């Protein structure tokens, strides 16, 4: 078994390639209000040299009322091309803590056909602490590139498919939300939404997948999933609050070589907000 994910790059790997042609560095930071951080202000103040900011509240489906809804291919291509990124680039995504919102951006690039998308192991907070190069001042806009986006819809589960999954149990559901929200003991951050979980779902909070901003070893990840009741030999669909942190579970599973994998893009923002969906509380 490899000792690290094939989708991770180290600080040493990146620092020796800064400024290389065909390298796109992407700040994919996004934070919950309770985290007390402003991703826009953070990026404007400090960033990895040459990085561009991927706004997860803007690169979305403009016709969806759901937060962070996956955009159509043409919208993604226009927005990402304007950041100076091509689908053939080597794309390195990071966030502040290291393993929170960046996996969603990694997943989106992969979903739209960028095969050379990676995650920076450790994140920007640790990068700064380690004394690695940091760019300050106003970010420099990158020249626009063409991004040929090719969606892979088989990687996404729709609401109708989630209904069938819950009814049949033909695919395991891994939920990234904190245990209190999953169990129904804590309220959801979005007003008017029930807490709890989809029947049959298993709780895999993302803090269990990483330590100090770095993803755990493959053997440790296997133990986490097994403890949560996830059989790695069977199909999985990942979910969370709005589709962002679900991608962290997807990243971990992909790193273990799991291929029969979908992400429920609507996640709890869709399921929990409806009155016609079954919801369970307590531990799964």
CORMO-V543531 format. One line per field, one symbol per residue. ss: DSSP state (a for helix, b for strand, c for the rest). phi: phi as a letter, one per 30 degrees, with the letter a starting at -180 (. if undefined). burial: I if it has 9 or more other C-alpha atoms within 8 Angstrom, else O. Layout:
ss->???
phi->???
burial->???
This chain:
ss->cccccccbbcaaaaacccccccbbbbbcccccaaacccaaaaaaabbccccbbcccccccccccccccccccaaaaaaaaaccccccccbbbbbcccccccaaaaaaaaaacccccbbbbccaaaaaaacccccbbccccccccccccccccaaabbcaaaaaaaaaacccbbbbcccaaaaacccccccccccccbccccbbccaaaabbccbbccaaaaaaaaaaacccccccbbbbccccccaaaaaaaaaacccccbbbbccaaaaaccccccccbcccc
phi->.edaddccbceeedddceiddicccbdcdabdeddibcdddedddbadeidcccddccdbddccdddideddeddddddddddiccdcddcccbbddjabcdeddeddddecjddccbcddjidededddidebcbiddcdcddbccddbdbddcbcdddddeddddcidbdcccddeeddddidbdddcdicdckbdeidccbededcbbhicdddedddeddddddicddcbdbbcbadbjddedddeddddddidcdbbbdddhddcddddcccdbcbidd
burial->OOOOIOOIIIIOOIIOOIOOOOIIIIIIIIIOOOOOOOIOOIIIIIIIOIIIIIIIOOIIIOOOOIOIIIIOIOIIIIIIIIIIIIIOIIIIIIIOIIIIIIIIIIIIIIIIIIOIIIIIIIIIIIIIOOOIOIIIOOOOOOOIIIIOIOOIOOIIIIIOOIOIIIOOIOIIIIIIIOOOIIIIIOIIOOOOIIIIIIOIIIIIIIOOIIIOIIIIIIOOIIOIIIOIOIOIOOIIIIIIIIIIIIIIIIIIIIIIOIOOIIIIIIIIIIIIIOOOOOIIIIOO
